[in-house]
Amino acid sequence: MGTYDFDTVWDRRGTDCIKWDQAKERGHKPDELPLWVADMDFQSPPEVIEALHKRVDHGIFGYTDPGESYTYALIAWFGYHYEWIPDKRWCIDVPGVVYGLAQAIRAFTNPGDAVIIQRPVYYPFTSVIETNNRAVANSPLVYDPKTSTYSIDFEDFERTIEKYDAKLFLLCNPHNPGCRAWTKDELRRLGDICVRHNVVVVSDEIHADFVWKPYQHASFASLSEEFANISVTCTSASKSFNLAGLQVATAIIPNEELRAKFSVASEASGYSQANIMGLVAAEAAYTKGQLWLDEVKEYIQGNLEVVKSYLEQTPALKLVEFQATYLPWIDCMGLGLTNEELIKLITHDAKLWLDMGNIFGREGEGFIRLNIATPRSIVEDAMQRLTNAVKGLESE
């Protein structure tokens, strides 16, 4: 028995959360079990809630900049977990990681410039490029159905940079949805190519705390001074401690010139002071949340075993090797369905609201993404629905 309770099913309906309250608005039915967006159905650590109560009791919520204690808490977290100690001068507070990606695009590229990504990839990567009038340069990851793993085609990556004269690379590290924890060697090969072609690397490392043993997270900028000099590392406590609605993240930019350009882009957007509650929550999480994180990871590992046990009953579905995130990526190509037929199976037959693979790019067609950061009873329900729907399909 652990210190914290993750089995309780908290009713999130009526709290304006997009996961449970916006089915109709997003084209889904209320009887579809929502396991799509990447937040948790667990209460945040009680140590965080206590810190928020203390700040609320003060009763004054004026303009606030982060104090040194918040920044040093972030730096200490990176030093302990990722063996990299950023300088406090490198840290720029932003309201979210996707905001950081967008500001990097505005800061380091011009309209019409190409930005390279590796699909299938977190779909806001594409949207922040296109809505800022930049061009998507895609170097797809290579999927091996025999081993159910993704790898990088480094030759294609370099050719794509050259073909489109890409100025910026949005790196998903760890990779969402492919569940890869990139190795140091893989990151070095990517970094060497980017250095050679003067490409700035924006590394989204929001899932870094959910890298599963024996794999380890390697922060791109930590691998060499040369890589740090071309990098923007985007991080947040939001995934690790379920704080997404509090809107606090950090862009770590060692290069002074890049940092100045990023700051100008951020100021141009009208953003200045960070969310006071986000700062309080994140500092409490970084300084007091380690035990909670350890236990939630152990619980999620238990949920993964549930997923595996159900998938063993359905050979047409395969779990992509689960190295990172709390979002299993499931290969459904063995069902032999079109994209439209797979959507119908999931939403109509299984009555699940999941992220369908096609939204991560054409390369994601035939896959589904499942959020297992939720009480085990919900995971059991979801997997029972999924396997029943597949059995019904097979019996037709």
LOTI-576960 format. One record per residue (C-alpha): residue in three letters; z, x, y. Coordinates in steps of 0.001 Angstrom, whole numbers, plus 500000, padded with zeros to 6 digits. Example, Ala and Ser with C-alpha at 12.3 -4.5 7.8 and 13.67 -1.06 7.14 Angstrom:
code->ALA	pz->507800	px->512300	py->495500 .
code->SER	pz->507140	px->513670	py->498940 .
***
This chain:
code->MET	pz->500000	px->500000	py->500000 .
code->GLY	pz->498915	px->501501	py->503306 .
code->THR	pz->500504	px->501243	py->506713 .
code->TYR	pz->497879	px->498882	py->508105 .
code->ASP	pz->496528	px->495487	py->507031 .
code->PHE	pz->492777	px->495233	py->506549 .
code->ASP	pz->492734	px->492265	py->504161 .
code->THR	pz->493614	px->489573	py->506698 .
code->VAL	pz->490570	px->487549	py->507761 .
code->TRP	pz->490838	px->487144	py->511524 .
code->ASP	pz->488930	px->484158	py->512906 .
code->ARG	pz->486657	px->485617	py->515563 .
code->ARG	pz->484907	px->482347	py->516318 .
code->GLY	pz->485500	px->481091	py->519827 .
code->THR	pz->485972	px->484608	py->521240 .
code->ASP	pz->482372	px->484923	py->522496 .
code->CYS	pz->481632	px->487708	py->520022 .
code->ILE	pz->477923	px->488035	py->519314 .
code->LYS	pz->478532	px->488476	py->515597 .
code->TRP	pz->480234	px->485144	py->514879 .
code->ASP	pz->479522	px->482950	py->517935 .
code->GLN	pz->475816	px->483379	py->518627 .
code->ALA	pz->473999	px->482312	py->515485 .
code->LYS	pz->472071	px->479469	py->517171 .
code->GLU	pz->471188	px->481552	py->520222 .
code->ARG	pz->469774	px->484263	py->517972 .
code->GLY	pz->467806	px->482004	py->515666 .
code->HIS	pz->470293	px->481719	py->512800 .
code->LYS	pz->472240	px->478892	py->511194 .
code->PRO	pz->476028	px->478591	py->511298 .
code->ASP	pz->476320	px->478711	py->507500 .
code->GLU	pz->474827	px->482228	py->507376 .
code->LEU	pz->477567	px->484822	py->506824 .
code->PRO	pz->477134	px->487365	py->509664 .
code->LEU	pz->477282	px->491006	py->508603 .
code->TRP	pz->474730	px->492479	py->510964 .
code->VAL	pz->475974	px->494003	py->514223 .
code->ALA	pz->477986	px->497211	py->513826 .
code->ASP	pz->481478	px->496249	py->514840 .
code->MET	pz->484480	px->495700	py->512597 .
code->ASP	pz->486277	px->492507	py->511640 .
code->PHE	pz->489571	px->494417	py->511724 .
code->GLN	pz->492019	px->494417	py->514588 .
code->SER	pz->492012	px->497719	py->516463 .
code->PRO	pz->494931	px->500083	py->515797 .
code->PRO	pz->498288	px->498608	py->516903 .
code->GLU	pz->498876	px->501813	py->518861 .
code->VAL	pz->495796	px->500985	py->520922 .
code->ILE	pz->496842	px->497358	py->521399 .
code->GLU	pz->500297	px->498517	py->522508 .
code->ALA	pz->498782	px->500864	py->525091 .
code->LEU	pz->496605	px->498042	py->526416 .
code->HIS	pz->499612	px->495696	py->526684 .
code->LYS	pz->501495	px->498345	py->528648 .
code->ARG	pz->498599	px->498726	py->531069 .
code->VAL	pz->498188	px->494953	py->531405 .
code->ASP	pz->501894	px->494593	py->532174 .
code->HIS	pz->501424	px->496892	py->535158 .
code->GLY	pz->499193	px->494161	py->536523 .
code->ILE	pz->496937	px->496152	py->538864 .
code->PHE	pz->493385	px->496912	py->537775 .
code->GLY	pz->491761	px->498714	py->540678 .
code->TYR	pz->489049	px->501367	py->540674 .
code->THR	pz->489911	px->504049	py->538154 .
code->ASP	pz->488581	px->507437	py->537174 .
code->PRO	pz->489652	px->509068	py->533901 .
code->GLY	pz->492574	px->511415	py->534203 .
code->GLU	pz->492710	px->514778	py->532504 .
code->SER	pz->494720	px->513316	py->529640 .
code->TYR	pz->491779	px->511155	py->528537 .
code->THR	pz->489265	px->513986	py->528785 .
code->TYR	pz->491534	px->516418	py->526952 .
code->ALA	pz->492126	px->513831	py->524220 .
code->LEU	pz->488361	px->513598	py->523697 .
code->ILE	pz->487970	px->517382	py->523712 .
code->ALA	pz->490820	px->517818	py->521237 .
code->TRP	pz->489216	px->515244	py->518922 .
code->PHE	pz->485956	px->517166	py->518936 .
code->GLY	pz->487726	px->520469	py->518404 .
code->TYR	pz->489765	px->519214	py->515455 .
code->HIS	pz->487096	px->517159	py->513718 .
code->TYR	pz->483828	px->518907	py->514559 .
code->GLU	pz->484906	px->522483	py->515341 .
code->TRP	pz->483417	px->522305	py->518829 .
code->ILE	pz->485459	px->522362	py->522029 .
code->PRO	pz->483456	px->521047	py->524990 .
code->ASP	pz->484403	px->522097	py->528504 .
code->LYS	pz->485884	px->519226	py->530511 .
code->ARG	pz->483263	px->519829	py->533230 .
code->TRP	pz->480550	px->518873	py->530753 .
code->CYS	pz->481892	px->515344	py->530206 .
code->ILE	pz->480381	px->512406	py->532077 .
code->ASP	pz->481776	px->508945	py->531457 .
code->VAL	pz->479287	px->506165	py->530754 .
code->PRO	pz->479749	px->502525	py->529694 .
code->GLY	pz->478052	px->502981	py->526337 .
code->VAL	pz->475982	px->505296	py->524182 .
code->VAL	pz->472775	px->503268	py->524621 .
code->TYR	pz->473316	px->503437	py->528386 .
code->GLY	pz->473551	px->507206	py->527970 .
code->LEU	pz->470235	px->507265	py->526112 .
code->ALA	pz->468589	px->505226	py->528844 .
code->GLN	pz->469909	px->507463	py->531626 .
code->ALA	pz->468734	px->510567	py->529771 .
code->ILE	pz->465249	px->509071	py->529527 .
code->ARG	pz->465236	px->508388	py->533268 .
code->ALA	pz->466713	px->511769	py->534115 .
code->PHE	pz->464537	px->514038	py->531989 .
code->THR	pz->461180	px->512244	py->531712 .
code->ASN	pz->458684	px->510449	py->533920 .
code->PRO	pz->456962	px->507101	py->533310 .
code->GLY	pz->454303	px->507572	py->530662 .
code->ASP	pz->455985	px->510600	py->529079 .
code->ALA	pz->456526	px->510562	py->525325 .
code->VAL	pz->459954	px->510469	py->523674 .
code->ILE	pz->460151	px->511396	py->519997 .
code->ILE	pz->462208	px->509433	py->517459 .
code->GLN	pz->462455	px->509291	py->513667 .
code->ARG	pz->461975	px->505809	py->512237 .
code->PRO	pz->463443	px->503861	py->510623 .
code->VAL	pz->466040	px->504255	py->513347 .
code->TYR	pz->468567	px->502232	py->515343 .
code->TYR	pz->466344	px->499756	py->517156 .
code->PRO	pz->467664	px->500339	py->520731 .
code->PHE	pz->466089	px->503797	py->520483 .
code->THR	pz->462711	px->502100	py->520678 .
code->SER	pz->463682	px->499500	py->523273 .
code->VAL	pz->465185	px->501966	py->525784 .
code->ILE	pz->462002	px->504042	py->525587 .
code->GLU	pz->459621	px->501136	py->526010 .
code->THR	pz->461586	px->499247	py->528673 .
code->ASN	pz->461679	px->502434	py->530753 .
code->ASN	pz->457882	px->502684	py->530539 .
code->ARG	pz->457850	px->505734	py->528301 .
code->ALA	pz->455789	px->506176	py->525141 .
code->VAL	pz->457252	px->506195	py->521638 .
code->ALA	pz->456261	px->509232	py->519579 .
code->ASN	pz->457349	px->508530	py->516017 .
code->SER	pz->457817	px->511176	py->513346 .
code->PRO	pz->458930	px->509056	py->510385 .
code->LEU	pz->461606	px->510129	py->507974 .
code->VAL	pz->460463	px->510604	py->504385 .
code->TYR	pz->462028	px->508272	py->501834 .
code->ASP	pz->462230	px->509275	py->498190 .
code->PRO	pz->462707	px->506120	py->496059 .
code->LYS	pz->463647	px->508222	py->493035 .
code->THR	pz->466702	px->509716	py->494711 .
code->SER	pz->467154	px->506945	py->497327 .
code->THR	pz->467478	px->509506	py->500119 .
code->TYR	pz->465760	px->510372	py->503395 .
code->SER	pz->464527	px->513761	py->504520 .
code->ILE	pz->462738	px->515194	py->507556 .
code->ASP	pz->459100	px->516268	py->507599 .
code->PHE	pz->459549	px->519216	py->509955 .
code->GLU	pz->455850	px->519996	py->510121 .
code->ASP	pz->455058	px->516433	py->511166 .
code->PHE	pz->457930	px->516536	py->513671 .
code->GLU	pz->456431	px->519568	py->515399 .
code->ARG	pz->452884	px->518171	py->515227 .
code->THR	pz->454080	px->514936	py->516814 .
code->ILE	pz->455720	px->516806	py->519692 .
code->GLU	pz->452515	px->518744	py->520259 .
code->LYS	pz->450232	px->515712	py->519937 .
code->TYR	pz->452139	px->513600	py->522457 .
code->ASP	pz->453553	px->516448	py->524569 .
code->ALA	pz->456992	px->514910	py->524018 .
code->LYS	pz->459640	px->515838	py->526583 .
code->LEU	pz->462699	px->514329	py->524923 .
code->PHE	pz->464054	px->513782	py->521413 .
code->LEU	pz->466495	px->510981	py->520582 .
code->LEU	pz->468389	px->512295	py->517562 .
code->CYS	pz->470471	px->509865	py->515492 .
code->ASN	pz->473217	px->512054	py->514037 .
code->PRO	pz->474545	px->510731	py->511663 .
code->HIS	pz->471485	px->508634	py->510993 .
code->ASN	pz->471544	px->504871	py->511350 .
code->PRO	pz->470287	px->503106	py->509249 .
code->GLY	pz->469339	px->505867	py->506800 .
code->CYS	pz->472994	px->506841	py->506160 .
code->ARG	pz->472177	px->510553	py->506373 .
code->ALA	pz->474668	px->513154	py->507555 .
code->TRP	pz->472232	px->515825	py->508688 .
code->THR	pz->473095	px->519310	py->507471 .
code->LYS	pz->473461	px->522283	py->509774 .
code->ASP	pz->470261	px->523762	py->508351 .
code->GLU	pz->468311	px->520570	py->509052 .
code->LEU	pz->469666	px->520394	py->512601 .
code->ARG	pz->468867	px->524067	py->513184 .
code->ARG	pz->465260	px->523540	py->512108 .
code->LEU	pz->464963	px->520573	py->514473 .
code->GLY	pz->466661	px->522546	py->517242 .
code->ASP	pz->464394	px->525564	py->516833 .
code->ILE	pz->461338	px->523328	py->517183 .
code->CYS	pz->462751	px->521650	py->520285 .
code->VAL	pz->463647	px->524977	py->521894 .
code->ARG	pz->460139	px->526241	py->521181 .
code->HIS	pz->458581	px->523229	py->522907 .
code->ASN	pz->461108	px->522770	py->525740 .
code->VAL	pz->462257	px->519403	py->524418 .
code->VAL	pz->465647	px->518060	py->525530 .
code->VAL	pz->467714	px->516706	py->522619 .
code->VAL	pz->469879	px->513621	py->523143 .
code->SER	pz->472150	px->513371	py->520107 .
code->ASP	pz->473709	px->509968	py->519410 .
code->GLU	pz->476841	px->510910	py->517453 .
code->ILE	pz->478692	px->507599	py->517628 .
code->HIS	pz->479038	px->507371	py->513821 .
code->ALA	pz->480376	px->510932	py->513445 .
code->ASP	pz->483809	px->509833	py->512220 .
code->PHE	pz->482208	px->507906	py->509351 .
code->VAL	pz->480742	px->510788	py->507380 .
code->TRP	pz->481864	px->510521	py->503779 .
code->LYS	pz->483083	px->513357	py->501568 .
code->PRO	pz->481732	px->515740	py->500442 .
code->TYR	pz->479403	px->515529	py->503453 .
code->GLN	pz->480410	px->516760	py->506899 .
code->HIS	pz->479322	px->515955	py->510412 .
code->ALA	pz->477736	px->518783	py->512398 .
code->SER	pz->477499	px->518243	py->516132 .
code->PHE	pz->474067	px->519442	py->517240 .
code->ALA	pz->475276	px->521225	py->520381 .
code->SER	pz->477927	px->523132	py->518426 .
code->LEU	pz->475382	px->525080	py->516379 .
code->SER	pz->474328	px->527558	py->519065 .
code->GLU	pz->474528	px->528201	py->522783 .
code->GLU	pz->470751	px->527791	py->522892 .
code->PHE	pz->471012	px->524288	py->521406 .
code->ALA	pz->473906	px->523345	py->523684 .
code->ASN	pz->471730	px->524342	py->526639 .
code->ILE	pz->469085	px->521722	py->525790 .
code->SER	pz->471432	px->518965	py->524645 .
code->VAL	pz->473137	px->515771	py->525673 .
code->THR	pz->475744	px->514601	py->523153 .
code->CYS	pz->476576	px->510889	py->523370 .
code->THR	pz->479869	px->509829	py->521820 .
code->SER	pz->482389	px->507019	py->521923 .
code->ALA	pz->485571	px->505873	py->520214 .
code->SER	pz->484041	px->502405	py->519922 .
code->LYS	pz->482709	px->502621	py->516351 .
code->SER	pz->485691	px->504514	py->514978 .
code->PHE	pz->488371	px->502210	py->516391 .
code->ASN	pz->486500	px->498932	py->517037 .
code->LEU	pz->486488	px->499167	py->520830 .
code->ALA	pz->482860	px->498306	py->521599 .
code->GLY	pz->483690	px->495481	py->524018 .
code->LEU	pz->485750	px->497848	py->526176 .
code->GLN	pz->482628	px->499715	py->527273 .
code->VAL	pz->483584	px->503393	py->527442 .
code->ALA	pz->481567	px->506334	py->526148 .
code->THR	pz->480939	px->509941	py->527136 .
code->ALA	pz->477867	px->512096	py->527611 .
code->ILE	pz->478634	px->515785	py->527020 .
code->ILE	pz->476112	px->518001	py->528841 .
code->PRO	pz->476753	px->521775	py->528883 .
code->ASN	pz->473653	px->522662	py->530955 .
code->GLU	pz->474521	px->522345	py->534652 .
code->GLU	pz->470978	px->521456	py->535719 .
code->LEU	pz->470633	px->518748	py->533065 .
code->ARG	pz->474089	px->517451	py->533944 .
code->ALA	pz->473151	px->517134	py->537617 .
code->LYS	pz->469949	px->515239	py->536792 .
code->PHE	pz->471828	px->512918	py->534443 .
code->SER	pz->474473	px->512232	py->537104 .
code->VAL	pz->471802	px->511299	py->539635 .
code->ALA	pz->470196	px->508880	py->537178 .
code->SER	pz->473572	px->507308	py->536438 .
code->GLU	pz->474380	px->506940	py->540120 .
code->ALA	pz->470981	px->505373	py->540717 .
code->SER	pz->471886	px->502651	py->538231 .
code->GLY	pz->474909	px->501736	py->540352 .
code->TYR	pz->477480	px->502897	py->537809 .
code->SER	pz->480522	px->504774	py->539114 .
code->GLN	pz->484032	px->504083	py->537775 .
code->ALA	pz->484703	px->503545	py->534090 .
code->ASN	pz->486398	px->500502	py->532572 .
code->ILE	pz->490134	px->501066	py->532952 .
code->MET	pz->490958	px->499268	py->529694 .
code->GLY	pz->488359	px->501270	py->527831 .
code->LEU	pz->489871	px->504526	py->529059 .
code->VAL	pz->493386	px->503453	py->528046 .
code->ALA	pz->492225	px->502296	py->524616 .
code->ALA	pz->490104	px->505354	py->523867 .
code->GLU	pz->492846	px->507798	py->524872 .
code->ALA	pz->495362	px->505971	py->522685 .
code->ALA	pz->492883	px->505967	py->519802 .
code->TYR	pz->492164	px->509683	py->520071 .
code->THR	pz->495843	px->510637	py->520359 .
code->LYS	pz->497524	px->508083	py->518067 .
code->GLY	pz->494824	px->506586	py->515875 .
code->GLN	pz->494233	px->509187	py->513166 .
code->LEU	pz->496294	px->507504	py->510449 .
code->TRP	pz->494630	px->504141	py->511128 .
code->LEU	pz->491193	px->505760	py->510913 .
code->ASP	pz->492086	px->507501	py->507655 .
code->GLU	pz->493235	px->504224	py->506149 .
code->VAL	pz->490303	px->502153	py->507402 .
code->LYS	pz->487919	px->504700	py->505896 .
code->GLU	pz->489745	px->504484	py->502571 .
code->TYR	pz->489486	px->500688	py->502722 .
code->ILE	pz->485775	px->500798	py->503534 .
code->GLN	pz->485251	px->503135	py->500585 .
code->GLY	pz->486838	px->500438	py->498446 .
code->ASN	pz->484409	px->497913	py->499920 .
code->LEU	pz->481549	px->500217	py->499009 .
code->GLU	pz->482686	px->500183	py->495390 .
code->VAL	pz->482434	px->496388	py->495493 .
code->VAL	pz->478870	px->496672	py->496806 .
code->LYS	pz->477987	px->499140	py->494055 .
code->SER	pz->479452	px->496941	py->491330 .
code->TYR	pz->477290	px->493997	py->492386 .
code->LEU	pz->474170	px->496124	py->492776 .
code->GLU	pz->474615	px->497328	py->489210 .
code->GLN	pz->473947	px->493722	py->488180 .
code->THR	pz->470708	px->493629	py->490184 .
code->PRO	pz->468501	px->496615	py->489255 .
code->ALA	pz->465828	px->495507	py->491740 .
code->LEU	pz->468199	px->496475	py->494571 .
code->LYS	pz->469161	px->500107	py->495166 .
code->LEU	pz->471776	px->501584	py->497461 .
code->VAL	pz->470391	px->504349	py->499650 .
code->GLU	pz->472618	px->507403	py->499277 .
code->PHE	pz->475669	px->506620	py->501361 .
code->GLN	pz->476502	px->509760	py->503315 .
code->ALA	pz->477493	px->508236	py->506662 .
code->THR	pz->478233	px->505072	py->508724 .
code->TYR	pz->479850	px->501878	py->507421 .
code->LEU	pz->476450	px->500196	py->507117 .
code->PRO	pz->474982	px->500453	py->503616 .
code->TRP	pz->471172	px->500498	py->503645 .
code->ILE	pz->469810	px->498690	py->500617 .
code->ASP	pz->466341	px->499243	py->499168 .
code->CYS	pz->464923	px->495834	py->498162 .
code->MET	pz->461384	px->496974	py->497394 .
code->GLY	pz->461965	px->496447	py->493680 .
code->LEU	pz->461844	px->492707	py->494362 .
code->GLY	pz->458153	px->492967	py->495222 .
code->LEU	pz->458484	px->490637	py->498216 .
code->THR	pz->456641	px->490623	py->501502 .
code->ASN	pz->458723	px->491107	py->504647 .
code->GLU	pz->458607	px->487369	py->505336 .
code->GLU	pz->459637	px->486546	py->501767 .
code->LEU	pz->462553	px->488987	py->501950 .
code->ILE	pz->463751	px->487422	py->505205 .
code->LYS	pz->463633	px->483984	py->503557 .
code->LEU	pz->465578	px->485255	py->500544 .
code->ILE	pz->468334	px->486707	py->502711 .
code->THR	pz->468677	px->483989	py->505336 .
code->HIS	pz->467687	px->480815	py->503477 .
code->ASP	pz->468612	px->481509	py->499856 .
code->ALA	pz->471557	px->483903	py->500213 .
code->LYS	pz->472644	px->482441	py->503563 .
code->LEU	pz->473362	px->485872	py->504991 .
code->TRP	pz->472787	px->487110	py->508511 .
code->LEU	pz->471983	px->490798	py->508064 .
code->ASP	pz->469874	px->493297	py->509969 .
code->MET	pz->466484	px->493179	py->508281 .
code->GLY	pz->464874	px->496570	py->507831 .
code->ASN	pz->461696	px->495816	py->509776 .
code->ILE	pz->463575	px->495773	py->513092 .
code->PHE	pz->464232	px->499505	py->512643 .
code->GLY	pz->460472	px->500125	py->512564 .
code->ARG	pz->457676	px->499442	py->510102 .
code->GLU	pz->459175	px->502124	py->507853 .
code->GLY	pz->462232	px->499918	py->507362 .
code->GLU	pz->460353	px->497022	py->505802 .
code->GLY	pz->461747	px->496189	py->502375 .
code->PHE	pz->465301	px->497237	py->503301 .
code->ILE	pz->468400	px->495430	py->504550 .
code->ARG	pz->471454	px->496737	py->506412 .
code->LEU	pz->474902	px->495401	py->505531 .
code->ASN	pz->478120	px->495853	py->507529 .
code->ILE	pz->481090	px->496433	py->505194 .
code->ALA	pz->483729	px->497076	py->507892 .
code->THR	pz->485228	px->493696	py->507113 .
code->PRO	pz->487926	px->492275	py->504802 .
code->ARG	pz->487126	px->492727	py->501116 .
code->SER	pz->486993	px->489000	py->500460 .
code->ILE	pz->484075	px->488752	py->502893 .
code->VAL	pz->482259	px->491627	py->501190 .
code->GLU	pz->482793	px->489905	py->497829 .
code->ASP	pz->481388	px->486654	py->499260 .
code->ALA	pz->478365	px->488419	py->500743 .
code->MET	pz->477511	px->490301	py->497579 .
code->GLN	pz->477954	px->487186	py->495440 .
code->ARG	pz->475541	px->485345	py->497724 .
code->LEU	pz->473047	px->488190	py->497567 .
code->THR	pz->473103	px->488644	py->493795 .
code->ASN	pz->472936	px->484887	py->493187 .
code->ALA	pz->469883	px->484631	py->495431 .
code->VAL	pz->468156	px->487490	py->493580 .
code->LYS	pz->468988	px->485941	py->490195 .
code->GLY	pz->467560	px->482636	py->491414 .
code->LEU	pz->464383	px->484430	py->492465 .
code->GLU	pz->464081	px->486153	py->489092 .
code->SER	pz->464538	px->482887	py->487204 .
code->GLU	pz->461698	px->481128	py->489021 .
***
